[in-house]
Amino acid sequence: MAQQANQRKNDVDCPMTSFTPEPWKKSHNGRDLELIVQERAGFNMVIAELKHPDIGSELANAARIVSCVNGCQGLNPVAYREVVEALRAIVPDFEALAYEPDNAMPQIRRDMIAEAKTALTHAEQL
């Protein structure tokens, strides 16, 4: 719990309005750097440089950073974990409720629960 509070404090200390807008992409400089860039007016603005891209982890790190940033476009990335935790807490209960024998829950609600479960499963995959 204290770790979550510290993470939130760190996230607050770095205002979300100061980041470079999406979309970001990976780029290679032709030498020894994997770059994370944003294209502006036909030019790549360098956001970050990862050295030694021939090492597999650097390429994977660049891809993951770009994927995470672009995937959070329009969302508060700090709240993402809270949303996943909330789904973990409610989906099993709603799923059990939806299939109780005497439950008259409409099919559309069952479909919504199934979609929430699918989204949760997808969020937990790396």
Secondary structure, 3 states (H helix, E strand, C coil): CHHHHHHHHHHHHCCHHHCCCCCCEEEECCCCEEEEEEEECCEEEEEEEEECCCCHHHHHHHHHHHHHHHHCCCCCHHHHHHHHHHHHHHHHHHHHHHCCCCCCCCHHHHHHHHHHHHHHHHHCCC
